[in-house]
């Protein structure tokens, strides 16, 4: 009799703990869903697609695994290829670069590296191209250190002056930014005259005409 009671008690205990375990798993699942929804509805992520949000989280794990510093994580997130409010985020990075020379050097190095990424139909890189060129353009207008560093990579910048990609809304912006960078670094090398930067000026005019023609 006692043996049957003990077995019955054991079964009840197993059922109790199993039920508690399922409740715990269910509660944890609900908590994860709630946190994901709150994270999705936060102001900084409100305009991002589900793919971009997932990519941002994966990038965060990658940067953590690589052991990057806090400033490097910020720079790499800002100049990464996921779609976001580029003007706002790059603007914050530019402000930080002007306040700290270490951030300026790190960001400039990473921005130039972003331009080396291979672009393809399966893995398009136009978002990070645009962010990197926009950052380079703005810092070159103020920092002579950045300008002298970018001069070493003028051939790389020049290739983006002819960037064209079907179904890409940023190709014109990429061409205009790269052209502006070339004009900036060429201006400091050439004495002022009516004919200097003729080639770059022609590029600018041709792309401005493209913009006017497509509006």
C-alpha positions as CSV (number, residue, x, y, z in Angstrom):
1,X,0.0,0.0,0.0
2,X,2.8,2.4,1.0
3,X,4.6,1.5,-2.2
4,X,1.6,2.5,-4.4
5,X,1.3,5.7,-2.4
6,X,4.9,6.6,-2.9
7,X,4.6,5.9,-6.6
8,X,1.5,8.1,-6.8
9,X,3.2,10.9,-4.9
10,X,6.2,10.7,-7.2
11,X,3.9,10.9,-10.3
12,X,2.2,13.9,-8.8
13,X,5.5,15.6,-8.1
14,X,6.8,14.8,-11.6
15,X,3.6,16.2,-13.1
16,X,3.8,19.3,-10.9
17,X,7.4,20.0,-11.8
18,X,6.7,19.3,-15.5
19,X,3.8,21.7,-15.4
20,X,6.0,24.3,-13.7
21,X,8.7,23.7,-16.3
22,X,6.2,24.2,-19.2
23,X,4.9,27.3,-17.4
24,X,8.4,28.6,-17.1
25,X,9.2,28.0,-20.7
26,X,5.9,29.7,-21.8
27,X,6.5,32.7,-19.5
28,X,10.1,33.1,-20.9
29,X,8.7,32.9,-24.5
30,X,6.1,35.6,-23.7
31,X,8.9,37.7,-22.1
32,X,11.0,37.4,-25.2
33,X,8.1,38.3,-27.5
34,X,7.3,41.4,-25.4
35,X,10.9,42.5,-25.3
36,X,11.2,42.1,-29.1
37,X,8.0,44.1,-29.7
38,X,9.2,46.9,-27.4
39,X,12.6,46.9,-29.1
40,X,10.9,47.0,-32.5
41,X,8.7,49.9,-31.4
42,X,11.5,52.0,-30.0
43,X,12.0,55.3,-31.9
44,X,15.4,54.4,-33.3
45,X,14.0,51.1,-34.9
46,X,10.5,52.2,-35.8
47,X,11.3,52.9,-39.5
48,X,13.5,49.8,-40.0
49,X,12.4,46.6,-41.8
50,X,12.3,43.3,-40.0
51,X,15.4,42.2,-42.1
52,X,17.3,45.3,-41.0
53,X,16.4,44.8,-37.4
54,X,17.6,41.1,-37.5
55,X,20.8,42.2,-39.3
56,X,21.4,44.9,-36.7
57,X,21.1,42.3,-33.9
58,X,23.4,39.9,-35.7
59,X,26.0,42.6,-36.3
60,X,25.9,43.4,-32.6
61,X,26.7,39.8,-31.7
62,X,29.5,39.8,-34.4
63,X,31.1,43.0,-33.0
64,X,30.9,41.6,-29.5
65,X,32.6,38.4,-30.5
66,X,35.3,40.3,-32.4
67,X,36.1,42.2,-29.2
68,X,35.7,45.7,-30.7
69,X,35.7,48.7,-28.4
70,X,32.6,50.8,-27.7
71,X,33.7,53.5,-30.2
72,X,34.4,50.9,-32.9
73,X,31.0,49.2,-32.4
74,X,29.4,52.6,-32.8
75,X,31.4,53.4,-36.0
76,X,30.8,50.0,-37.6
77,X,27.1,50.0,-36.8
78,X,26.7,53.5,-38.3
79,X,28.6,52.7,-41.5
80,X,27.2,49.2,-41.9
81,X,25.0,48.0,-44.8
82,X,21.6,47.8,-43.0
83,X,19.1,50.4,-43.9
84,X,18.4,53.1,-41.4
85,X,18.2,56.8,-41.0
86,X,21.6,57.4,-42.6
87,X,21.7,61.1,-42.4
88,X,20.9,61.2,-38.7
89,X,23.4,58.5,-37.7
90,X,26.2,59.6,-40.0
91,X,25.6,63.2,-38.7
92,X,26.2,61.9,-35.1
93,X,29.3,60.1,-36.2
94,X,30.7,63.2,-37.9
95,X,30.1,65.3,-34.7
96,X,31.8,62.7,-32.6
97,X,34.8,62.6,-35.1
98,X,35.2,66.4,-34.9
99,X,35.3,66.2,-31.1
100,X,37.7,63.2,-30.8
101,X,40.7,62.7,-33.2
102,X,40.8,59.0,-32.3
103,X,37.3,58.5,-33.4
104,X,38.0,60.5,-36.6
105,X,41.0,58.2,-37.5
106,X,39.1,55.0,-36.7
107,X,36.0,56.1,-38.6
108,X,38.0,57.3,-41.6
109,X,39.8,54.0,-41.8
110,X,36.6,52.0,-41.5
111,X,34.8,54.2,-44.1
112,X,37.6,53.6,-46.6
113,X,37.4,49.8,-45.9
114,X,33.6,49.9,-46.5
115,X,34.3,51.1,-50.1
116,X,36.3,47.9,-50.8
117,X,33.3,45.6,-50.2
118,X,32.2,43.7,-53.3
119,X,28.8,44.8,-54.7
120,X,26.6,42.1,-56.2
121,X,22.9,41.5,-57.0
122,X,22.7,39.0,-54.2
123,X,24.6,41.1,-51.7
124,X,24.2,44.8,-52.6
125,X,26.4,47.2,-50.7
126,X,25.0,50.6,-51.9
127,X,23.8,51.5,-48.4
128,X,27.3,51.3,-46.9
129,X,28.8,52.9,-49.9
130,X,26.5,55.9,-49.5
131,X,27.1,56.2,-45.7
132,X,30.9,55.9,-46.1
133,X,31.1,58.5,-48.9
134,X,28.8,60.9,-47.0
135,X,31.0,60.7,-44.0
136,X,34.2,61.1,-46.0
137,X,32.8,64.1,-47.8
138,X,31.8,66.0,-44.7
139,X,35.0,65.4,-42.7
140,X,37.2,66.3,-45.7
141,X,35.5,69.7,-45.8
142,X,36.8,70.5,-42.3
143,X,39.7,68.3,-41.4
144,X,43.0,68.6,-43.3
145,X,44.2,65.3,-41.8
146,X,41.2,63.5,-43.3
147,X,41.7,65.3,-46.6
148,X,45.4,64.2,-46.8
149,X,44.4,60.6,-46.0
150,X,41.6,60.5,-48.6
151,X,44.0,61.8,-51.3
152,X,45.9,58.5,-51.0
153,X,42.7,56.7,-52.0
154,X,41.5,59.0,-54.8
155,X,41.4,56.2,-57.4
156,X,39.0,54.3,-55.2
157,X,36.8,57.4,-54.8
158,X,36.9,58.0,-58.5
159,X,35.4,54.7,-59.3
160,X,32.2,55.7,-57.4
161,X,31.8,58.8,-59.6
162,X,30.6,56.4,-62.3
163,X,28.5,54.2,-60.0
164,X,25.3,53.0,-61.6
165,X,23.0,50.3,-60.3
166,X,19.5,49.4,-61.5
167,X,16.7,49.6,-58.9
168,X,18.9,51.6,-56.6
169,X,17.7,54.9,-55.2
170,X,21.1,55.8,-53.9
171,X,23.2,55.6,-57.0
172,X,22.8,59.3,-57.8
173,X,23.7,60.3,-54.2
174,X,26.7,58.0,-54.3
175,X,28.0,59.7,-57.5
176,X,27.4,63.2,-56.2
177,X,29.1,62.5,-52.9
178,X,32.2,60.9,-54.6
179,X,32.4,63.8,-57.1
180,X,32.2,66.3,-54.2
181,X,35.1,64.5,-52.5
182,X,37.2,64.6,-55.6
183,X,36.5,68.3,-56.0
184,X,37.5,69.0,-52.4
185,X,40.8,67.1,-52.5
186,X,41.7,68.4,-56.0
187,X,41.0,72.0,-55.0
188,X,43.8,72.0,-52.4
189,X,46.3,70.7,-54.9
190,X,45.7,73.0,-57.8
191,X,46.2,76.8,-57.8
192,X,43.0,78.7,-58.4
193,X,42.3,79.4,-62.0
194,X,39.4,79.3,-64.5
195,X,40.3,75.9,-65.8
196,X,41.2,73.9,-62.6
197,X,39.1,70.9,-61.7
198,X,37.6,70.9,-65.2
199,X,37.2,67.2,-65.3
200,X,35.5,67.0,-61.9
201,X,33.3,70.0,-62.6
202,X,32.1,68.2,-65.8
203,X,31.3,65.2,-63.8
204,X,29.3,67.3,-61.3
205,X,27.3,69.0,-64.1
206,X,26.5,65.7,-65.8
207,X,25.1,64.1,-62.6
208,X,23.2,67.2,-61.7
209,X,21.7,67.1,-65.1
210,X,20.8,63.4,-64.4
211,X,19.1,64.5,-61.2
212,X,17.1,67.3,-63.0
213,X,16.2,64.9,-65.8
214,X,14.9,62.3,-63.4
215,X,12.8,64.6,-61.2
